[in-house]
Amino acid sequence: MLRRVMLCCVLLCAQAAFALDFGRMRADEVAVYVQDMQSGQVLVSHRADAAMNPASVMKLVTTFAALRTLGDDYRWLTQWKSAAPVSGHTLAGDIYWVGSGNPVLDQNDLLDMQQQLRDQGIRKISGRLVLDSSVWPDSGSAEGFGDDVGEAFATPPSPHMLAYKVVWAKPERNADGEVVMALNPPLPDVAQENRLSAYAGAAACPSLKPYVAAKYAGGVLSFRGRLPESCLGQEMFVNMLDAPDFAARSFINHWRASGGEIADGAGAGRAPAQAATLAANQSKPLAAVLADMNKESNNVIARSVYLALGEQAARGRNGTQNAEAAVRRALRSAGLDDETLVLENGSGLSRRERVSARFLGEMLVAARRSPFQTAFTDSLPIAGNDGTLKKRFQNIGSPLRLKTGTLKNVRALAGYWLPEAPQHPLAIVVLVNSEQSGAYLPDLDRLVMQLLPAGAEANHQPDSP
């Protein structure tokens, strides 16, 4: 009897594939693949073998390869080294920042590492800070985004990525009662032009953006605006320096702000073979980093993880080529056919990357059957709860976990429907490539709703507060 019910369900779902309502989307703009992960039955297959641009859904490919190759407990190790002796409180020479490419290293990590230097009695560095970038020969490409160079989402990865290389600015009153911007990291060597004022009032201030304009040009950081008192103490970020310059200024200015001394300027070079490690930072585990990546669709993390695969495979030679080879090797070793896969940087920030809905669906199924299924699944945004799905599918909730993809001319969703028994879990992929895709979000979401079992919305139990 149970088998007969399951068979009826499969037949009904297969028939539904011929009656999909694409809304305003043309059928030839959409690829759909749905597989029952319990029975293995493909329930819906519409243009499933077409090579499509997946936008940030490509991050799932990088996630799969990273977990399979590096393991969910992989960690980046950042080290500060020197071959110079320590005499009294002085490091008598250069200090080398050996970059690991850790994409989530932040200002607190830097301060912790500087405390390690102070714990050894070091107060003065007579030489310079030297950045060792040998972990990667290059950061790879994301061609076709020249107009977005200043945008945070287009920030390229770097061996010395620190806090996504953004300066945090916080308005506060100085001793004279004037509104000024406090910066993290401190940038005493950057001229500021401040044209800010505050007014009394009970207006809420969820964001500084409506009130403050920031611009960095010609070596001057300018702030303009008039803001309510409630905005004092809020923060905004300014993307204004390249990653090595940002890292070097952060190190030097934080060190000096704490009373330390160091020679002016920073250089680039490789740490001597005999250099000793003076301070180190180990990142949080890969599983947690991938959750940051997928839930918020972070391109810096994705491109860094992609390059880490190449570095692991070949110790820094031809990084992007080795990264692609490592990804394909991981996929093929899992029995997946990568014929339709075109890679550029593994993040989806690409006009060239391509993949098929069937490939993604089969990879999703393989991930659920793998030893890393928990880390993979937990990295996905939860409908109506967090990440890029926080305001979508709010009446569905935790059974629906989907990675989103958004580019000009691309909208995509891929992930899982994970209901309680006796309903079967599904792998779901919908890719839309169209010049009109920017207007298709409601149609895309309605199409996904069609792919869920009848009553999915009604049967959702809200998460506990």
C-alpha positions as CSV (number, residue, x, y, z in Angstrom):
1,M,0.0,0.0,0.0
2,L,2.8,2.4,0.9
3,R,4.6,1.6,-2.3
4,R,1.4,2.3,-4.3
5,V,1.0,5.7,-2.5
6,M,4.7,6.6,-3.3
7,L,4.2,5.6,-6.9
8,C,1.1,7.7,-7.2
9,C,3.0,10.7,-5.8
10,V,5.8,10.2,-8.3
11,L,3.4,10.0,-11.2
12,L,1.5,13.1,-10.1
13,C,4.7,15.0,-9.6
14,A,6.0,13.9,-13.0
15,Q,2.8,15.1,-14.6
16,A,3.1,18.4,-12.9
17,A,6.4,19.0,-14.7
18,F,4.3,19.5,-17.9
19,A,2.1,22.0,-16.3
20,L,4.5,24.3,-14.6
21,D,3.4,27.9,-14.4
22,F,6.4,30.1,-15.3
23,G,4.4,33.3,-14.8
24,R,6.0,36.1,-16.8
25,M,9.1,34.0,-17.4
26,R,9.5,32.3,-20.8
27,A,9.9,28.6,-20.6
28,D,13.2,28.8,-22.6
29,E,14.6,31.2,-20.0
30,V,14.3,28.7,-17.1
31,A,15.9,25.4,-16.1
32,V,14.3,23.3,-13.4
33,Y,15.4,20.1,-11.7
34,V,13.8,18.4,-8.7
35,Q,14.8,15.0,-7.3
36,D,13.2,12.9,-4.5
37,M,16.2,12.2,-2.3
38,Q,14.6,9.2,-0.7
39,S,13.5,7.3,-3.8
40,G,16.0,8.8,-6.2
41,Q,13.2,9.6,-8.6
42,V,13.6,12.7,-10.8
43,L,10.3,14.4,-10.4
44,V,10.8,17.5,-12.5
45,S,13.3,18.1,-15.4
46,H,12.8,21.1,-17.6
47,R,15.8,22.2,-19.7
48,A,17.9,20.5,-16.9
49,D,20.9,19.9,-19.2
50,A,21.2,23.5,-20.5
51,A,24.4,25.3,-19.5
52,M,23.2,28.3,-17.4
53,N,24.9,31.1,-15.5
54,P,24.0,30.2,-11.9
55,A,25.3,33.5,-10.3
56,S,26.0,32.8,-6.6
57,V,24.5,29.4,-6.6
58,M,28.0,28.4,-8.0
59,K,29.1,28.8,-4.4
60,L,27.5,25.4,-3.7
61,V,30.0,23.8,-6.1
62,T,32.9,25.4,-4.2
63,T,31.3,24.4,-0.9
64,F,31.1,20.8,-2.0
65,A,34.6,20.6,-3.3
66,A,36.0,22.3,-0.2
67,L,34.3,20.1,2.3
68,R,35.2,17.0,0.3
69,T,38.9,18.0,-0.2
70,L,39.8,20.1,2.9
71,G,37.3,18.8,5.5
72,D,34.9,20.8,7.7
73,D,37.6,21.5,10.3
74,Y,40.2,23.0,7.9
75,R,41.6,26.3,9.3
76,W,43.7,29.1,7.8
77,L,46.9,29.8,9.7
78,T,48.2,33.4,9.6
79,Q,51.7,34.0,11.0
80,W,53.9,36.9,11.8
81,K,57.6,36.0,11.5
82,S,61.0,37.5,11.9
83,A,64.6,36.4,11.6
84,A,65.7,39.4,13.7
85,P,66.7,39.0,17.4
86,V,64.8,40.5,20.2
87,S,67.0,42.8,22.4
88,G,65.3,44.2,25.5
89,H,61.9,45.4,24.2
90,T,63.1,45.8,20.6
91,L,62.7,43.5,17.7
92,A,65.8,44.5,15.8
93,G,64.6,44.1,12.2
94,D,61.7,43.5,10.0
95,I,58.5,41.6,10.9
96,Y,56.9,39.5,8.1
97,W,53.1,39.1,7.8
98,V,52.9,35.7,6.1
99,G,49.4,35.9,4.6
100,S,47.3,32.7,4.5
101,G,44.3,34.1,2.6
102,N,42.1,33.7,5.6
103,P,39.0,35.6,4.4
104,V,37.5,36.1,7.9
105,L,40.5,37.5,9.7
106,D,39.3,40.7,11.5
107,Q,40.6,43.6,13.5
108,N,40.1,41.8,16.8
109,D,42.3,38.9,15.5
110,L,45.0,41.5,14.5
111,L,44.8,43.0,18.0
112,D,45.1,39.5,19.6
113,M,48.2,38.8,17.5
114,Q,49.7,42.2,18.5
115,Q,49.1,41.2,22.1
116,Q,51.1,38.1,21.5
117,L,54.0,40.3,20.5
118,R,53.6,42.4,23.7
119,D,53.4,39.2,25.8
120,Q,57.0,38.5,24.6
121,G,58.1,41.9,25.8
122,I,58.2,43.5,22.3
123,R,57.4,47.2,22.3
124,K,59.5,48.4,19.4
125,I,60.0,47.1,15.9
126,S,63.1,48.7,14.5
127,G,62.4,47.5,11.0
128,R,59.4,47.6,8.7
129,L,56.3,45.5,8.3
130,V,56.8,43.2,5.2
131,L,53.9,41.5,3.6
132,D,54.6,38.0,2.3
133,S,52.0,37.1,-0.3
134,S,53.6,33.8,-1.5
135,V,50.6,31.7,-0.6
136,W,49.0,32.7,-3.9
137,P,50.6,33.9,-7.1
138,D,47.5,35.9,-8.1
139,S,43.9,36.4,-6.9
140,G,42.1,35.2,-10.0
141,S,39.7,37.1,-12.2
142,A,36.1,38.3,-12.2
143,E,35.9,39.8,-15.6
144,G,33.0,42.0,-16.7
145,F,32.7,44.0,-13.4
146,G,34.8,47.0,-14.1
147,D,32.0,49.4,-13.2
148,D,31.7,47.8,-9.8
149,V,35.4,48.2,-8.7
150,G,34.4,50.2,-5.6
151,E,31.6,48.0,-4.5
152,A,32.2,45.6,-1.5
153,F,30.8,42.6,-3.4
154,A,33.5,43.0,-6.1
155,T,36.4,43.1,-3.7
156,P,39.0,40.6,-4.9
157,P,40.5,38.1,-2.4
158,S,44.0,38.7,-1.0
159,P,46.5,36.7,1.1
160,H,46.3,39.7,3.5
161,M,42.5,40.1,3.6
162,L,41.5,41.8,6.8
163,A,38.0,42.7,7.9
164,Y,37.0,42.7,4.2
165,K,39.2,45.8,3.9
166,V,36.5,48.2,5.0
167,V,37.0,51.1,7.3
168,W,34.3,51.4,10.0
169,A,33.2,55.0,10.8
170,K,31.3,56.0,13.9
171,P,29.9,59.6,14.5
172,E,30.5,60.9,18.0
173,R,31.0,64.2,19.7
174,N,34.5,65.4,20.5
175,A,35.5,67.4,23.6
176,D,34.3,70.6,21.8
177,G,30.9,69.1,21.1
178,E,31.5,68.8,17.4
179,V,30.4,65.7,15.5
180,V,33.4,63.8,14.3
181,M,34.0,60.4,12.8
182,A,36.0,57.8,14.8
183,L,37.6,55.3,12.5
184,N,38.5,51.6,12.9
185,P,41.2,51.0,12.1
186,P,42.7,54.4,13.1
187,L,44.0,56.3,10.1
188,P,45.9,59.3,11.4
189,D,47.8,59.6,8.1
190,V,44.5,60.0,6.1
191,A,43.2,63.6,5.9
192,Q,39.6,64.0,6.9
193,E,37.1,66.6,5.7
194,N,34.2,66.7,8.1
195,R,31.0,68.5,7.3
196,L,28.7,66.8,9.8
197,S,26.1,68.1,12.2
198,A,23.5,66.6,14.5
199,Y,20.1,67.8,15.5
200,A,17.9,66.9,18.5
201,G,14.9,64.7,17.9
202,A,13.4,61.3,18.6
203,A,13.8,59.9,15.1
204,A,15.1,56.3,15.0
205,C,18.3,55.6,13.2
206,P,18.5,52.1,11.9
207,S,21.2,53.1,9.4
208,L,23.5,56.0,8.8
209,K,23.1,55.7,5.0
210,P,20.1,58.1,4.7
211,Y,22.0,60.8,6.7
212,V,25.7,60.5,5.9
213,A,27.6,60.5,2.6
214,A,31.2,59.3,2.6
215,K,33.8,59.6,-0.1
216,Y,37.5,58.9,-0.4
217,A,39.3,60.7,-3.2
218,G,42.7,62.3,-3.6
219,G,43.9,60.9,-0.3
220,V,41.1,62.7,1.6
221,L,38.2,61.0,3.4
222,S,35.2,63.3,3.5
223,F,31.9,63.0,5.4
224,R,28.9,65.2,4.8
225,G,25.5,65.1,6.3
226,R,23.0,66.1,9.0
227,L,21.9,63.4,11.3
228,P,19.6,63.0,14.4
229,E,21.2,62.5,17.8
230,S,20.1,58.9,17.8
231,C,22.6,58.2,15.0
232,L,25.6,59.0,17.3
233,G,27.4,55.8,18.0
234,Q,26.0,54.0,14.9
235,E,28.5,52.7,12.4
236,M,28.9,52.7,8.6
237,F,31.7,51.2,6.4
238,V,33.8,52.9,3.7
239,N,35.5,50.7,1.1
240,M,38.6,52.9,0.4
241,L,41.9,51.1,0.2
242,D,43.3,48.0,-1.4
243,A,43.8,44.9,0.8
244,P,47.6,45.0,1.3
245,D,47.5,48.8,2.1
246,F,44.6,48.3,4.4
247,A,46.3,45.5,6.2
248,A,49.6,47.4,6.6
249,R,47.9,50.6,7.8
250,S,45.8,48.5,10.3
251,F,48.9,46.8,11.7
252,I,51.0,50.0,12.0
253,N,48.3,52.3,13.3
254,H,46.9,49.8,15.9
255,W,50.5,49.1,17.0
256,R,51.3,52.8,17.5
257,A,47.9,53.5,19.1
258,S,48.8,51.0,21.8
259,G,52.1,52.7,22.5
260,G,54.3,50.6,20.2
261,E,56.9,51.8,17.8
262,I,57.6,50.7,14.2
263,A,59.5,52.1,11.2
264,D,57.4,54.0,8.7
265,G,56.1,52.3,5.6
266,A,55.6,48.7,4.6
267,G,57.2,46.5,2.1
268,A,56.6,43.3,0.2
269,G,58.8,40.2,0.2
270,R,59.1,36.6,1.3
271,A,59.9,35.7,4.9
272,P,63.4,34.2,5.4
273,A,63.5,30.4,5.7
274,Q,65.1,30.8,9.1
275,A,62.4,33.2,10.4
276,A,60.7,32.3,13.7
277,T,57.0,32.6,14.3
278,L,56.3,35.4,16.8
279,A,52.5,35.5,16.6
280,A,49.8,33.3,14.9
281,N,46.1,33.2,14.3
282,Q,44.1,30.1,13.4
283,S,40.7,30.8,11.8
284,K,37.5,29.3,12.8
285,P,36.7,26.0,11.1
286,L,35.8,25.8,7.4
287,A,32.2,24.7,8.2
288,A,31.6,28.0,10.0
289,V,33.3,30.0,7.3
290,L,31.1,28.3,4.6
291,A,28.0,29.2,6.6
292,D,29.1,32.9,6.6
293,M,29.7,32.5,2.9
294,N,26.5,30.9,1.8
295,K,24.0,32.6,4.1
296,E,25.2,36.1,3.1
297,S,26.5,35.1,-0.4
298,N,30.0,36.5,0.4
299,N,32.2,36.6,-2.7
300,V,35.4,37.3,-0.9
301,I,35.1,34.2,1.1
302,A,34.1,32.1,-1.9
303,R,37.0,33.2,-4.0
304,S,39.4,32.7,-1.1
305,V,38.1,29.2,-0.5
306,Y,38.4,28.4,-4.2
307,L,42.1,29.6,-4.1
308,A,42.7,27.6,-0.9
309,L,41.8,24.5,-2.9
310,G,44.4,25.4,-5.5
311,E,47.0,26.2,-2.9
312,Q,46.4,22.9,-1.1
313,A,46.8,21.1,-4.4
314,A,50.0,22.7,-5.6
315,R,51.4,24.9,-2.9
316,G,50.8,28.2,-4.7
317,R,51.8,27.5,-8.3
318,N,49.2,28.6,-11.0
319,G,46.7,29.1,-8.2
320,T,43.5,29.6,-10.3
321,Q,44.3,26.7,-12.6
322,N,45.1,24.4,-9.7
323,A,41.8,25.5,-8.0
324,E,39.8,24.5,-11.0
325,A,41.6,21.2,-11.2
326,A,41.0,20.6,-7.5
327,V,37.3,21.4,-7.8
328,R,36.8,19.1,-10.8
329,R,38.8,16.3,-9.1
330,A,36.6,16.5,-6.1
331,L,33.4,16.4,-8.2
332,R,34.6,13.5,-10.3
333,S,35.7,11.5,-7.3
334,A,32.1,11.8,-6.1
335,G,30.8,10.4,-9.3
336,L,29.5,13.7,-10.7
337,D,29.7,14.6,-14.4
338,D,31.2,18.1,-14.7
339,E,30.8,18.4,-18.5
340,T,28.6,21.5,-18.4
341,L,30.7,23.1,-15.6
342,V,32.6,26.3,-16.5
343,L,34.6,27.9,-13.7
344,E,36.2,31.3,-13.3
345,N,36.6,32.0,-9.6
346,G,34.1,29.7,-7.9
347,S,31.9,32.4,-6.4
348,G,29.4,33.1,-9.2
349,L,30.7,36.7,-9.5
350,S,31.3,35.8,-13.1
351,R,29.8,36.4,-16.6
352,R,31.5,33.2,-17.8
353,E,30.6,30.5,-15.2
354,R,28.1,27.9,-16.3
355,V,26.5,24.8,-14.9
356,S,23.4,22.8,-15.5
357,A,20.4,22.4,-13.2
358,R,20.8,18.6,-13.4
359,F,24.4,18.7,-12.3
360,L,23.6,21.0,-9.3
361,G,20.7,18.7,-8.4
362,E,22.8,15.6,-8.5
363,M,25.5,17.4,-6.5
364,L,23.0,18.4,-3.8
365,V,21.9,14.7,-3.5
366,A,25.5,13.6,-3.3
367,A,26.1,16.2,-0.5
368,R,23.2,14.8,1.5
369,R,24.6,11.3,1.3
370,S,28.2,12.4,2.2
371,P,30.0,12.5,5.6
372,F,29.8,16.3,5.4
373,Q,26.0,16.5,4.9
374,T,25.5,18.5,8.1
375,A,28.1,21.1,7.3
376,F,26.8,21.5,3.8
377,T,23.2,21.8,4.8
378,D,23.8,24.1,7.7
379,S,25.6,26.5,5.4
380,L,22.4,27.2,3.5
381,P,20.0,30.2,4.1
382,I,16.8,29.1,5.9
383,A,13.6,30.4,4.4
384,G,12.1,33.3,6.3
385,N,14.9,33.1,9.0
386,D,18.3,34.2,8.0
387,G,20.8,35.3,5.3
388,T,19.6,36.1,1.8
389,L,16.3,34.2,2.4
390,K,15.3,36.1,5.6
391,K,12.5,38.0,3.8
392,R,11.5,35.2,1.3
393,F,9.3,32.2,1.8
394,Q,8.4,33.4,5.3
395,N,5.5,31.1,5.6
396,I,7.5,28.1,4.8
397,G,10.4,28.3,7.2
398,S,13.1,25.8,8.2
399,P,12.2,22.9,6.0
400,L,13.2,25.0,3.0
401,R,17.0,25.8,2.7
402,L,18.1,27.5,-0.6
403,K,21.2,29.2,-1.9
404,T,20.3,32.3,-3.8
405,G,21.9,33.7,-6.9
406,T,21.7,37.2,-8.3
407,L,23.4,38.9,-11.1
408,K,22.4,41.1,-14.0
409,N,20.3,38.8,-16.2
410,V,20.4,36.0,-13.6
411,R,18.2,34.8,-10.8
412,A,18.7,31.4,-9.2
413,L,17.7,29.2,-6.2
414,A,19.1,25.8,-5.3
415,G,18.9,23.6,-2.2
416,Y,16.7,21.4,-0.2
417,W,13.1,20.8,1.0
418,L,13.6,18.8,4.2
419,P,10.2,18.0,5.8
420,E,9.4,15.7,8.6
421,A,8.5,12.1,7.7
422,P,6.5,10.7,6.0
423,Q,7.1,13.4,3.3
424,H,10.2,12.9,1.2
425,P,13.1,15.3,1.1
426,L,13.7,17.0,-2.2
427,A,16.7,18.6,-4.0
428,I,15.5,21.7,-5.9
429,V,17.2,23.8,-8.5
430,V,15.7,26.7,-10.5
431,L,18.0,28.8,-12.8
432,V,16.7,31.8,-14.7
433,N,18.8,33.5,-17.4
434,S,17.0,36.4,-18.9
435,E,17.4,40.1,-19.7
436,Q,14.2,40.5,-17.7
437,S,15.3,38.5,-14.7
438,G,15.4,41.5,-12.4
439,A,11.6,41.7,-12.5
440,Y,11.1,38.0,-12.2
441,L,11.7,37.4,-8.5
442,P,8.0,37.0,-7.6
443,D,7.6,34.5,-10.5
444,L,10.7,32.6,-9.4
445,D,9.4,32.2,-5.9
446,R,6.0,31.2,-7.1
447,L,7.6,28.5,-9.3
448,V,9.5,27.2,-6.3
449,M,6.3,27.0,-4.3
450,Q,4.8,24.9,-7.1
451,L,7.6,22.4,-6.7
452,L,6.9,21.8,-3.0
453,P,4.3,19.2,-1.9
454,A,0.7,20.4,-1.5
455,G,0.1,21.9,1.9
456,A,3.8,22.8,2.5
457,E,2.8,26.3,3.6
458,A,-0.1,25.2,5.7
459,N,1.9,22.4,7.4
460,H,4.8,24.7,8.4
461,Q,5.3,25.0,12.2
462,P,6.8,28.3,13.1
463,D,10.2,28.1,14.8
464,S,10.3,28.6,18.5
465,P,11.2,32.2,19.6
